[in-house]
Amino acid sequence: MKCILSLVLLVLIGVSGTAQLSSAARKLQEYRVDSSEQEQQYLHSVAAAFKTVESTQEKFQLARQLAFAGDHLLADYYLKNSYDSMMKEGYKDVRRYLDTMGKLQLQDARSWILNRAATEKIVMFNENGAQLQQRAFFYSLLEDFYQLGFRYLSLYWLNPLADPHKKTVNRFMGYQVADPLAAEIIRKARALGYTLIPQGDTGITKRTANVQDAVQATKLAGIFQREPGARVLVLDEQAHIAEKPIGDFTPMATVFYRLSGINPLTIDQTELCSGSSFEYGRYFYDEMLKKIPVEQVSIALSGKQPVSLLENDQYDLQVIFPQPKAIRNRASFLTLSGKRKEVAIQPAQRELFFVQAYYADEVLKLPYVSLVPADQTYLTDRDGYYWLFLQPGKYKLVYRDIQYNILAEKDWQVE
């Protein structure tokens, strides 16, 4: 099984398939991108990504842009269909393994992780930047980790050139902060009192992957040199938190352990989820759900010990996610474990295509082009309404057409 995993990790090209596009997504797919339009606006990015969707990387980029614009379920489709098929033996191996798998128990991942983290100095999560169910779960843990005494939060998408503490949250703080869920993580972390740690240093764009990871590992190790009793929470991308070298690549977590002597608790979120991060994992996950119902974010146990169903020894724990479900034609994880409410927005303008909700206090400080909405969508439910997921508070609703022109603005309060 491990040999097959190693092989399929190298095979990440496109696969055929036909997406069931909503009428709004179809309009974006057919929309003619004007080079004079602002490239940083959300609809332009989706429309441009639709133009070339052949390679794995192109499908991944489209999935990411769709998720940023609020269409997480379509993003999930493109992510799942971004890999090349395996040899037939790979699919047979999955079915054999599942048929002969011993008895397993699924435990609530939140309670298991927090119990394990209670005595840890540093806990590292990874994520797939196009599968934002993982980001939503990480958000839900921030307050729990703060209560455990964690005071530093390292986020791989924070720009080292921008101060993440003093300014209004804006899209120039990092290349993924334009994602509303990423921005919510920053807002929540600042409100709780975390010290935020950006990725790398000012020369990060000129460095190789190995050097970048070494720089970040050195930065994290330095915290413990200055403050031996510190506790650090980390969110990084994919294999950067792996505990062993992968070919010529030495991950950040591996370097950190060598520098500090502190063994991090590493938690994989990217393999046992919808889409996974490679074809073997994608097929394994889909087949596993036919045999093992997963109703909540879980950890698999054999006896009393956590196990990786994919036999991946690079991480201490492997999280299993339930299949994303739809609420109001949008991903159910956008409720952020019940922190946000469903808000119906009536389509009052003829040319209305896109609805955004910005925090009212942030609108007073920066222009819309710099701000990151709390939520946004071009999708309507069967009732014809746009549905946003918002926490209690005051907002400025912005109504836009497909060209991203503002049609109207409205003050809104969520009780």
ABEGO torsion letter per residue (X at the ends): XAAAAAAAAABBBBBBEBBBBBAAAAAAAABBBBAABBAABAAAAAAAAAABBABAAAAAAAAAAAAAAGBAAAAAAAAAAABBBBBAAAAAAAAAAAAABBBBBBBBAAAAAAAAAAABABBBBBBBAABAAAAAAAAAAAAAAAAAGBABBBBAABBAABBAAABBBBAAAEAAAABAAAAAAAAAAAAAGBBBBBBEBAAAAABBAAAAAAAAAAAAAAAAAABAABBBBBBBBEAAABABBBEABBBAAAAAAAAAGBBBBBBBAAABBBGEABAAAAAAAAAAAAABBBABBBBBBBEABBBBAAGBAABABBBBBBBBBBBGGBBAAAAGGGABBBBBBBBABAABABBBBBBAAAAAABBAAABBBABBBABBBAAGBBBBBBBBEBBBBBBBBAAGBBABBBBBBBX
